[in-house]
Amino acid sequence: MHSLLYGLAVLACPVGMGVMMWMMMRGHRQGASDAGGHDQVAQLRAEIDQLKAERGEQHAKAKR
């Protein structure tokens, strides 16, 4: 009985790690097929450009 419990304890870590890796890879594949990701990247880049333009305007006003 003790050897069975010891064996389960020894296998708990590698089995748990394997399950976690499988779950992360499964989630990664689902996220990669998401076409909305490209739209979101384009939207964020546009927002960054807008913020840079506003910062440039504020910087120009501060120099006056």
mmJSON file of the N, C-alpha and C atoms, coordinates in Angstrom:
{"data_MODEL":{"atom_site":{
"group_PDB":["ATOM","ATOM","ATOM","ATOM","ATOM","ATOM","ATOM","ATOM","ATOM","ATOM","ATOM","ATOM","ATOM","ATOM","ATOM","ATOM","ATOM","ATOM","ATOM","ATOM","ATOM","ATOM","ATOM","ATOM","ATOM","ATOM","ATOM","ATOM","ATOM","ATOM","ATOM","ATOM","ATOM","ATOM","ATOM","ATOM","ATOM","ATOM","ATOM","ATOM","ATOM","ATOM","ATOM","ATOM","ATOM","ATOM","ATOM","ATOM","ATOM","ATOM","ATOM","ATOM","ATOM","ATOM","ATOM","ATOM","ATOM","ATOM","ATOM","ATOM","ATOM","ATOM","ATOM","ATOM","ATOM","ATOM","ATOM","ATOM","ATOM","ATOM","ATOM","ATOM","ATOM","ATOM","ATOM","ATOM","ATOM","ATOM","ATOM","ATOM","ATOM","ATOM","ATOM","ATOM","ATOM","ATOM","ATOM","ATOM","ATOM","ATOM","ATOM","ATOM","ATOM","ATOM","ATOM","ATOM","ATOM","ATOM","ATOM","ATOM","ATOM","ATOM","ATOM","ATOM","ATOM","ATOM","ATOM","ATOM","ATOM","ATOM","ATOM","ATOM","ATOM","ATOM","ATOM","ATOM","ATOM","ATOM","ATOM","ATOM","ATOM","ATOM","ATOM","ATOM","ATOM","ATOM","ATOM","ATOM","ATOM","ATOM","ATOM","ATOM","ATOM","ATOM","ATOM","ATOM","ATOM","ATOM","ATOM","ATOM","ATOM","ATOM","ATOM","ATOM","ATOM","ATOM","ATOM","ATOM","ATOM","ATOM","ATOM","ATOM","ATOM","ATOM","ATOM","ATOM","ATOM","ATOM","ATOM","ATOM","ATOM","ATOM","ATOM","ATOM","ATOM","ATOM","ATOM","ATOM","ATOM","ATOM","ATOM","ATOM","ATOM","ATOM","ATOM","ATOM","ATOM","ATOM","ATOM","ATOM","ATOM","ATOM","ATOM","ATOM","ATOM","ATOM","ATOM","ATOM","ATOM","ATOM","ATOM","ATOM"],
"id":[1,2,3,4,5,6,7,8,9,10,11,12,13,14,15,16,17,18,19,20,21,22,23,24,25,26,27,28,29,30,31,32,33,34,35,36,37,38,39,40,41,42,43,44,45,46,47,48,49,50,51,52,53,54,55,56,57,58,59,60,61,62,63,64,65,66,67,68,69,70,71,72,73,74,75,76,77,78,79,80,81,82,83,84,85,86,87,88,89,90,91,92,93,94,95,96,97,98,99,100,101,102,103,104,105,106,107,108,109,110,111,112,113,114,115,116,117,118,119,120,121,122,123,124,125,126,127,128,129,130,131,132,133,134,135,136,137,138,139,140,141,142,143,144,145,146,147,148,149,150,151,152,153,154,155,156,157,158,159,160,161,162,163,164,165,166,167,168,169,170,171,172,173,174,175,176,177,178,179,180,181,182,183,184,185,186,187,188,189,190,191,192],
"type_symbol":["N","C","C","N","C","C","N","C","C","N","C","C","N","C","C","N","C","C","N","C","C","N","C","C","N","C","C","N","C","C","N","C","C","N","C","C","N","C","C","N","C","C","N","C","C","N","C","C","N","C","C","N","C","C","N","C","C","N","C","C","N","C","C","N","C","C","N","C","C","N","C","C","N","C","C","N","C","C","N","C","C","N","C","C","N","C","C","N","C","C","N","C","C","N","C","C","N","C","C","N","C","C","N","C","C","N","C","C","N","C","C","N","C","C","N","C","C","N","C","C","N","C","C","N","C","C","N","C","C","N","C","C","N","C","C","N","C","C","N","C","C","N","C","C","N","C","C","N","C","C","N","C","C","N","C","C","N","C","C","N","C","C","N","C","C","N","C","C","N","C","C","N","C","C","N","C","C","N","C","C","N","C","C","N","C","C","N","C","C","N","C","C"],
"label_atom_id":["N","CA","C","N","CA","C","N","CA","C","N","CA","C","N","CA","C","N","CA","C","N","CA","C","N","CA","C","N","CA","C","N","CA","C","N","CA","C","N","CA","C","N","CA","C","N","CA","C","N","CA","C","N","CA","C","N","CA","C","N","CA","C","N","CA","C","N","CA","C","N","CA","C","N","CA","C","N","CA","C","N","CA","C","N","CA","C","N","CA","C","N","CA","C","N","CA","C","N","CA","C","N","CA","C","N","CA","C","N","CA","C","N","CA","C","N","CA","C","N","CA","C","N","CA","C","N","CA","C","N","CA","C","N","CA","C","N","CA","C","N","CA","C","N","CA","C","N","CA","C","N","CA","C","N","CA","C","N","CA","C","N","CA","C","N","CA","C","N","CA","C","N","CA","C","N","CA","C","N","CA","C","N","CA","C","N","CA","C","N","CA","C","N","CA","C","N","CA","C","N","CA","C","N","CA","C","N","CA","C","N","CA","C","N","CA","C","N","CA","C","N","CA","C"],
"label_alt_id":[null,null,null,null,null,null,null,null,null,null,null,null,null,null,null,null,null,null,null,null,null,null,null,null,null,null,null,null,null,null,null,null,null,null,null,null,null,null,null,null,null,null,null,null,null,null,null,null,null,null,null,null,null,null,null,null,null,null,null,null,null,null,null,null,null,null,null,null,null,null,null,null,null,null,null,null,null,null,null,null,null,null,null,null,null,null,null,null,null,null,null,null,null,null,null,null,null,null,null,null,null,null,null,null,null,null,null,null,null,null,null,null,null,null,null,null,null,null,null,null,null,null,null,null,null,null,null,null,null,null,null,null,null,null,null,null,null,null,null,null,null,null,null,null,null,null,null,null,null,null,null,null,null,null,null,null,null,null,null,null,null,null,null,null,null,null,null,null,null,null,null,null,null,null,null,null,null,null,null,null,null,null,null,null,null,null,null,null,null,null,null,null],
"label_comp_id":["MET","MET","MET","HIS","HIS","HIS","SER","SER","SER","LEU","LEU","LEU","LEU","LEU","LEU","TYR","TYR","TYR","GLY","GLY","GLY","LEU","LEU","LEU","ALA","ALA","ALA","VAL","VAL","VAL","LEU","LEU","LEU","ALA","ALA","ALA","CYS","CYS","CYS","PRO","PRO","PRO","VAL","VAL","VAL","GLY","GLY","GLY","MET","MET","MET","GLY","GLY","GLY","VAL","VAL","VAL","MET","MET","MET","MET","MET","MET","TRP","TRP","TRP","MET","MET","MET","MET","MET","MET","MET","MET","MET","ARG","ARG","ARG","GLY","GLY","GLY","HIS","HIS","HIS","ARG","ARG","ARG","GLN","GLN","GLN","GLY","GLY","GLY","ALA","ALA","ALA","SER","SER","SER","ASP","ASP","ASP","ALA","ALA","ALA","GLY","GLY","GLY","GLY","GLY","GLY","HIS","HIS","HIS","ASP","ASP","ASP","GLN","GLN","GLN","VAL","VAL","VAL","ALA","ALA","ALA","GLN","GLN","GLN","LEU","LEU","LEU","ARG","ARG","ARG","ALA","ALA","ALA","GLU","GLU","GLU","ILE","ILE","ILE","ASP","ASP","ASP","GLN","GLN","GLN","LEU","LEU","LEU","LYS","LYS","LYS","ALA","ALA","ALA","GLU","GLU","GLU","ARG","ARG","ARG","GLY","GLY","GLY","GLU","GLU","GLU","GLN","GLN","GLN","HIS","HIS","HIS","ALA","ALA","ALA","LYS","LYS","LYS","ALA","ALA","ALA","LYS","LYS","LYS","ARG","ARG","ARG"],
"label_asym_id":["A","A","A","A","A","A","A","A","A","A","A","A","A","A","A","A","A","A","A","A","A","A","A","A","A","A","A","A","A","A","A","A","A","A","A","A","A","A","A","A","A","A","A","A","A","A","A","A","A","A","A","A","A","A","A","A","A","A","A","A","A","A","A","A","A","A","A","A","A","A","A","A","A","A","A","A","A","A","A","A","A","A","A","A","A","A","A","A","A","A","A","A","A","A","A","A","A","A","A","A","A","A","A","A","A","A","A","A","A","A","A","A","A","A","A","A","A","A","A","A","A","A","A","A","A","A","A","A","A","A","A","A","A","A","A","A","A","A","A","A","A","A","A","A","A","A","A","A","A","A","A","A","A","A","A","A","A","A","A","A","A","A","A","A","A","A","A","A","A","A","A","A","A","A","A","A","A","A","A","A","A","A","A","A","A","A","A","A","A","A","A","A"],
"label_entity_id":["1","1","1","1","1","1","1","1","1","1","1","1","1","1","1","1","1","1","1","1","1","1","1","1","1","1","1","1","1","1","1","1","1","1","1","1","1","1","1","1","1","1","1","1","1","1","1","1","1","1","1","1","1","1","1","1","1","1","1","1","1","1","1","1","1","1","1","1","1","1","1","1","1","1","1","1","1","1","1","1","1","1","1","1","1","1","1","1","1","1","1","1","1","1","1","1","1","1","1","1","1","1","1","1","1","1","1","1","1","1","1","1","1","1","1","1","1","1","1","1","1","1","1","1","1","1","1","1","1","1","1","1","1","1","1","1","1","1","1","1","1","1","1","1","1","1","1","1","1","1","1","1","1","1","1","1","1","1","1","1","1","1","1","1","1","1","1","1","1","1","1","1","1","1","1","1","1","1","1","1","1","1","1","1","1","1","1","1","1","1","1","1"],
"label_seq_id":[1,1,1,2,2,2,3,3,3,4,4,4,5,5,5,6,6,6,7,7,7,8,8,8,9,9,9,10,10,10,11,11,11,12,12,12,13,13,13,14,14,14,15,15,15,16,16,16,17,17,17,18,18,18,19,19,19,20,20,20,21,21,21,22,22,22,23,23,23,24,24,24,25,25,25,26,26,26,27,27,27,28,28,28,29,29,29,30,30,30,31,31,31,32,32,32,33,33,33,34,34,34,35,35,35,36,36,36,37,37,37,38,38,38,39,39,39,40,40,40,41,41,41,42,42,42,43,43,43,44,44,44,45,45,45,46,46,46,47,47,47,48,48,48,49,49,49,50,50,50,51,51,51,52,52,52,53,53,53,54,54,54,55,55,55,56,56,56,57,57,57,58,58,58,59,59,59,60,60,60,61,61,61,62,62,62,63,63,63,64,64,64],
"pdbx_PDB_ins_code":[null,null,null,null,null,null,null,null,null,null,null,null,null,null,null,null,null,null,null,null,null,null,null,null,null,null,null,null,null,null,null,null,null,null,null,null,null,null,null,null,null,null,null,null,null,null,null,null,null,null,null,null,null,null,null,null,null,null,null,null,null,null,null,null,null,null,null,null,null,null,null,null,null,null,null,null,null,null,null,null,null,null,null,null,null,null,null,null,null,null,null,null,null,null,null,null,null,null,null,null,null,null,null,null,null,null,null,null,null,null,null,null,null,null,null,null,null,null,null,null,null,null,null,null,null,null,null,null,null,null,null,null,null,null,null,null,null,null,null,null,null,null,null,null,null,null,null,null,null,null,null,null,null,null,null,null,null,null,null,null,null,null,null,null,null,null,null,null,null,null,null,null,null,null,null,null,null,null,null,null,null,null,null,null,null,null,null,null,null,null,null,null],
"Cartn_x":[0.827,0.0,0.87,1.933,2.811,3.503,3.874,4.559,3.606,2.318,1.331,1.177,1.072,0.961,2.232,3.371,4.637,4.707,4.279,4.273,3.347,2.185,1.261,1.843,2.517,3.125,4.24,5.01,6.106,5.557,4.448,3.878,3.0,2.615,1.699,2.292,3.548,4.159,4.274,4.874,4.983,3.638,2.695,1.379,0.678,0.752,0.147,0.777,2.093,2.783,2.349,2.22,1.771,0.363,-0.516,-1.89,-1.901,-1.111,-1.059,-0.509,0.533,1.094,0.072,-0.658,-1.671,-2.764,-3.189,-4.232,-3.756,-2.491,-1.969,-1.848,-1.397,-1.275,-2.647,-3.62,-4.965,-5.52,-5.295,-5.747,-4.994,-3.71,-2.9,-3.404,-3.756,-4.257,-5.581,-6.433,-7.722,-7.515,-6.57,-6.294,-5.648,-4.841,-4.155,-5.131,-6.222,-7.179,-8.171,-8.061,-8.968,-8.614,-9.509,-9.251,-9.376,-10.074,-10.247,-8.961,-7.963,-6.69,-6.005,-6.082,-5.459,-6.154,-7.467,-8.216,-7.848,-7.67,-7.331,-5.936,-4.995,-3.644,-3.68,-4.438,-4.547,-5.171,-6.178,-6.827,-5.859,-5.089,-4.13,-3.025,-2.565,-1.545,-2.074,-3.327,-3.934,-4.033,-4.382,-4.477,-3.111,-2.069,-0.709,-0.299,-0.601,-0.273,-0.991,-2.248,-3.02,-2.406,-2.029,-1.431,-0.086,0.7,1.981,1.764,0.746,0.449,0.033,-0.806,-1.234,-0.053,0.837,2.011,2.919,3.033,3.851,3.272,1.963,1.301,1.52,1.401,1.613,3.06,3.984,5.404,5.707,5.071,5.288,4.741,3.606,3.021,3.891,4.512,5.347,6.614,7.111,8.333,8.104,6.877,6.569,6.762],
"Cartn_y":[-1.196,0.0,1.259,1.255,2.413,2.652,1.574,1.728,2.284,1.933,2.474,3.98,4.424,5.853,6.593,5.989,6.598,6.72,5.688,5.718,6.791,6.943,7.998,9.387,9.562,10.851,11.182,10.181,10.4,10.751,10.152,10.405,11.653,12.195,13.331,14.547,14.861,16.042,15.93,14.874,14.816,14.721,14.0,13.886,15.238,15.933,17.266,18.244,18.181,19.058,18.762,17.488,17.117,17.621,17.513,17.995,19.507,20.23,21.684,22.087,21.395,21.708,21.428,20.324,19.991,21.059,21.536,22.55,23.87,24.242,25.489,25.406,24.28,24.132,24.134,23.532,23.522,24.944,25.731,27.118,27.965,27.678,28.43,28.205,26.983,26.681,27.382,27.447,28.126,29.617,30.204,31.624,31.963,31.06,31.315,31.335,30.59,30.557,31.71,32.526,33.657,34.758,35.034,36.055,37.456,37.619,38.927,39.472,38.637,39.092,40.078,39.861,40.775,42.137,42.116,43.371,44.137,43.41,44.055,44.67,43.987,44.518,45.802,45.808,47.002,48.155,47.857,48.884,49.455,48.599,49.067,49.899,49.518,50.306,51.69,51.756,53.051,53.916,53.296,54.041,54.554,53.753,54.183,55.372,55.301,56.416,57.685,57.554,58.704,59.308,58.462,58.952,59.621,59.071,59.693,61.065,61.2,62.493,63.508,63.075,63.978,64.381,63.453,63.763,64.744,64.577,65.494,66.897,67.014,68.32,68.976,68.22,68.753,69.187,68.418,68.737,70.026,70.202,71.402,72.636,72.502,73.627,73.994,73.002,73.253,74.006,73.832,74.498,75.973,76.371,77.769,78.673],
"Cartn_z":[0.0,0.0,0.0,0.802,0.866,-0.47,-1.145,-2.431,-3.49,-3.396,-4.331,-4.137,-2.885,-2.61,-3.022,-2.792,-3.187,-4.712,-5.41,-6.879,-7.423,-6.814,-7.238,-6.989,-5.863,-5.554,-6.544,-6.928,-7.878,-9.259,-9.65,-10.981,-11.038,-9.902,-9.889,-10.599,-10.376,-10.97,-12.494,-13.041,-14.507,-15.219,-14.628,-15.247,-15.215,-14.099,-14.0,-14.975,-15.123,-16.059,-17.492,-17.822,-19.165,-19.459,-18.476,-18.654,-18.852,-18.077,-18.231,-19.596,-20.066,-21.378,-22.48,-22.356,-23.356,-23.392,-22.216,-22.157,-22.751,-22.489,-23.047,-24.567,-25.076,-26.526,-27.196,-26.553,-27.11,-27.183,-26.153,-26.144,-27.152,-27.356,-28.314,-29.728,-30.066,-31.411,-31.669,-30.679,-30.852,-31.043,-30.322,-30.455,-31.781,-32.331,-33.594,-34.761,-34.663,-35.757,-35.692,-34.689,-34.521,-35.516,-36.471,-37.49,-36.902,-35.803,-35.189,-34.61,-34.417,-33.875,-34.783,-36.093,-37.051,-37.022,-36.886,-36.802,-35.537,-34.461,-33.195,-33.255,-33.899,-34.045,-34.865,-35.954,-36.794,-36.014,-35.207,-34.405,-33.368,-32.73,-31.733,-32.371,-33.558,-34.246,-34.616,-35.049,-35.363,-34.107,-32.998,-31.745,-31.309,-31.498,-31.151,-32.014,-33.309,-34.207,-33.788,-33.392,-32.947,-31.675,-30.738,-29.493,-29.746,-30.663,-31.009,-31.622,-32.465,-33.078,-32.018,-31.082,-30.006,-29.136,-28.856,-28.047,-28.777,-30.08,-30.869,-30.855,-30.93,-30.87,-29.512,-28.439,-27.103,-26.921,-27.471,-27.364,-28.132,-29.286,-30.087,-29.371,-28.699,-27.957,-26.759,-26.147,-24.967,-25.343,-26.558,-26.993,-27.283,-27.536,-27.902,-26.762],
"occupancy":[1.0,1.0,1.0,1.0,1.0,1.0,1.0,1.0,1.0,1.0,1.0,1.0,1.0,1.0,1.0,1.0,1.0,1.0,1.0,1.0,1.0,1.0,1.0,1.0,1.0,1.0,1.0,1.0,1.0,1.0,1.0,1.0,1.0,1.0,1.0,1.0,1.0,1.0,1.0,1.0,1.0,1.0,1.0,1.0,1.0,1.0,1.0,1.0,1.0,1.0,1.0,1.0,1.0,1.0,1.0,1.0,1.0,1.0,1.0,1.0,1.0,1.0,1.0,1.0,1.0,1.0,1.0,1.0,1.0,1.0,1.0,1.0,1.0,1.0,1.0,1.0,1.0,1.0,1.0,1.0,1.0,1.0,1.0,1.0,1.0,1.0,1.0,1.0,1.0,1.0,1.0,1.0,1.0,1.0,1.0,1.0,1.0,1.0,1.0,1.0,1.0,1.0,1.0,1.0,1.0,1.0,1.0,1.0,1.0,1.0,1.0,1.0,1.0,1.0,1.0,1.0,1.0,1.0,1.0,1.0,1.0,1.0,1.0,1.0,1.0,1.0,1.0,1.0,1.0,1.0,1.0,1.0,1.0,1.0,1.0,1.0,1.0,1.0,1.0,1.0,1.0,1.0,1.0,1.0,1.0,1.0,1.0,1.0,1.0,1.0,1.0,1.0,1.0,1.0,1.0,1.0,1.0,1.0,1.0,1.0,1.0,1.0,1.0,1.0,1.0,1.0,1.0,1.0,1.0,1.0,1.0,1.0,1.0,1.0,1.0,1.0,1.0,1.0,1.0,1.0,1.0,1.0,1.0,1.0,1.0,1.0,1.0,1.0,1.0,1.0,1.0,1.0],
"B_iso_or_equiv":[0.0,0.0,0.0,0.0,0.0,0.0,0.0,0.0,0.0,0.0,0.0,0.0,0.0,0.0,0.0,0.0,0.0,0.0,0.0,0.0,0.0,0.0,0.0,0.0,0.0,0.0,0.0,0.0,0.0,0.0,0.0,0.0,0.0,0.0,0.0,0.0,0.0,0.0,0.0,0.0,0.0,0.0,0.0,0.0,0.0,0.0,0.0,0.0,0.0,0.0,0.0,0.0,0.0,0.0,0.0,0.0,0.0,0.0,0.0,0.0,0.0,0.0,0.0,0.0,0.0,0.0,0.0,0.0,0.0,0.0,0.0,0.0,0.0,0.0,0.0,0.0,0.0,0.0,0.0,0.0,0.0,0.0,0.0,0.0,0.0,0.0,0.0,0.0,0.0,0.0,0.0,0.0,0.0,0.0,0.0,0.0,0.0,0.0,0.0,0.0,0.0,0.0,0.0,0.0,0.0,0.0,0.0,0.0,0.0,0.0,0.0,0.0,0.0,0.0,0.0,0.0,0.0,0.0,0.0,0.0,0.0,0.0,0.0,0.0,0.0,0.0,0.0,0.0,0.0,0.0,0.0,0.0,0.0,0.0,0.0,0.0,0.0,0.0,0.0,0.0,0.0,0.0,0.0,0.0,0.0,0.0,0.0,0.0,0.0,0.0,0.0,0.0,0.0,0.0,0.0,0.0,0.0,0.0,0.0,0.0,0.0,0.0,0.0,0.0,0.0,0.0,0.0,0.0,0.0,0.0,0.0,0.0,0.0,0.0,0.0,0.0,0.0,0.0,0.0,0.0,0.0,0.0,0.0,0.0,0.0,0.0,0.0,0.0,0.0,0.0,0.0,0.0],
"pdbx_formal_charge":[null,null,null,null,null,null,null,null,null,null,null,null,null,null,null,null,null,null,null,null,null,null,null,null,null,null,null,null,null,null,null,null,null,null,null,null,null,null,null,null,null,null,null,null,null,null,null,null,null,null,null,null,null,null,null,null,null,null,null,null,null,null,null,null,null,null,null,null,null,null,null,null,null,null,null,null,null,null,null,null,null,null,null,null,null,null,null,null,null,null,null,null,null,null,null,null,null,null,null,null,null,null,null,null,null,null,null,null,null,null,null,null,null,null,null,null,null,null,null,null,null,null,null,null,null,null,null,null,null,null,null,null,null,null,null,null,null,null,null,null,null,null,null,null,null,null,null,null,null,null,null,null,null,null,null,null,null,null,null,null,null,null,null,null,null,null,null,null,null,null,null,null,null,null,null,null,null,null,null,null,null,null,null,null,null,null,null,null,null,null,null,null],
"auth_seq_id":[1,1,1,2,2,2,3,3,3,4,4,4,5,5,5,6,6,6,7,7,7,8,8,8,9,9,9,10,10,10,11,11,11,12,12,12,13,13,13,14,14,14,15,15,15,16,16,16,17,17,17,18,18,18,19,19,19,20,20,20,21,21,21,22,22,22,23,23,23,24,24,24,25,25,25,26,26,26,27,27,27,28,28,28,29,29,29,30,30,30,31,31,31,32,32,32,33,33,33,34,34,34,35,35,35,36,36,36,37,37,37,38,38,38,39,39,39,40,40,40,41,41,41,42,42,42,43,43,43,44,44,44,45,45,45,46,46,46,47,47,47,48,48,48,49,49,49,50,50,50,51,51,51,52,52,52,53,53,53,54,54,54,55,55,55,56,56,56,57,57,57,58,58,58,59,59,59,60,60,60,61,61,61,62,62,62,63,63,63,64,64,64],
"auth_comp_id":["MET","MET","MET","HIS","HIS","HIS","SER","SER","SER","LEU","LEU","LEU","LEU","LEU","LEU","TYR","TYR","TYR","GLY","GLY","GLY","LEU","LEU","LEU","ALA","ALA","ALA","VAL","VAL","VAL","LEU","LEU","LEU","ALA","ALA","ALA","CYS","CYS","CYS","PRO","PRO","PRO","VAL","VAL","VAL","GLY","GLY","GLY","MET","MET","MET","GLY","GLY","GLY","VAL","VAL","VAL","MET","MET","MET","MET","MET","MET","TRP","TRP","TRP","MET","MET","MET","MET","MET","MET","MET","MET","MET","ARG","ARG","ARG","GLY","GLY","GLY","HIS","HIS","HIS","ARG","ARG","ARG","GLN","GLN","GLN","GLY","GLY","GLY","ALA","ALA","ALA","SER","SER","SER","ASP","ASP","ASP","ALA","ALA","ALA","GLY","GLY","GLY","GLY","GLY","GLY","HIS","HIS","HIS","ASP","ASP","ASP","GLN","GLN","GLN","VAL","VAL","VAL","ALA","ALA","ALA","GLN","GLN","GLN","LEU","LEU","LEU","ARG","ARG","ARG","ALA","ALA","ALA","GLU","GLU","GLU","ILE","ILE","ILE","ASP","ASP","ASP","GLN","GLN","GLN","LEU","LEU","LEU","LYS","LYS","LYS","ALA","ALA","ALA","GLU","GLU","GLU","ARG","ARG","ARG","GLY","GLY","GLY","GLU","GLU","GLU","GLN","GLN","GLN","HIS","HIS","HIS","ALA","ALA","ALA","LYS","LYS","LYS","ALA","ALA","ALA","LYS","LYS","LYS","ARG","ARG","ARG"],
"auth_asym_id":["A","A","A","A","A","A","A","A","A","A","A","A","A","A","A","A","A","A","A","A","A","A","A","A","A","A","A","A","A","A","A","A","A","A","A","A","A","A","A","A","A","A","A","A","A","A","A","A","A","A","A","A","A","A","A","A","A","A","A","A","A","A","A","A","A","A","A","A","A","A","A","A","A","A","A","A","A","A","A","A","A","A","A","A","A","A","A","A","A","A","A","A","A","A","A","A","A","A","A","A","A","A","A","A","A","A","A","A","A","A","A","A","A","A","A","A","A","A","A","A","A","A","A","A","A","A","A","A","A","A","A","A","A","A","A","A","A","A","A","A","A","A","A","A","A","A","A","A","A","A","A","A","A","A","A","A","A","A","A","A","A","A","A","A","A","A","A","A","A","A","A","A","A","A","A","A","A","A","A","A","A","A","A","A","A","A","A","A","A","A","A","A"],
"auth_atom_id":["N","CA","C","N","CA","C","N","CA","C","N","CA","C","N","CA","C","N","CA","C","N","CA","C","N","CA","C","N","CA","C","N","CA","C","N","CA","C","N","CA","C","N","CA","C","N","CA","C","N","CA","C","N","CA","C","N","CA","C","N","CA","C","N","CA","C","N","CA","C","N","CA","C","N","CA","C","N","CA","C","N","CA","C","N","CA","C","N","CA","C","N","CA","C","N","CA","C","N","CA","C","N","CA","C","N","CA","C","N","CA","C","N","CA","C","N","CA","C","N","CA","C","N","CA","C","N","CA","C","N","CA","C","N","CA","C","N","CA","C","N","CA","C","N","CA","C","N","CA","C","N","CA","C","N","CA","C","N","CA","C","N","CA","C","N","CA","C","N","CA","C","N","CA","C","N","CA","C","N","CA","C","N","CA","C","N","CA","C","N","CA","C","N","CA","C","N","CA","C","N","CA","C","N","CA","C","N","CA","C","N","CA","C","N","CA","C","N","CA","C","N","CA","C"],
"pdbx_PDB_model_num":[1,1,1,1,1,1,1,1,1,1,1,1,1,1,1,1,1,1,1,1,1,1,1,1,1,1,1,1,1,1,1,1,1,1,1,1,1,1,1,1,1,1,1,1,1,1,1,1,1,1,1,1,1,1,1,1,1,1,1,1,1,1,1,1,1,1,1,1,1,1,1,1,1,1,1,1,1,1,1,1,1,1,1,1,1,1,1,1,1,1,1,1,1,1,1,1,1,1,1,1,1,1,1,1,1,1,1,1,1,1,1,1,1,1,1,1,1,1,1,1,1,1,1,1,1,1,1,1,1,1,1,1,1,1,1,1,1,1,1,1,1,1,1,1,1,1,1,1,1,1,1,1,1,1,1,1,1,1,1,1,1,1,1,1,1,1,1,1,1,1,1,1,1,1,1,1,1,1,1,1,1,1,1,1,1,1,1,1,1,1,1,1]
}}}
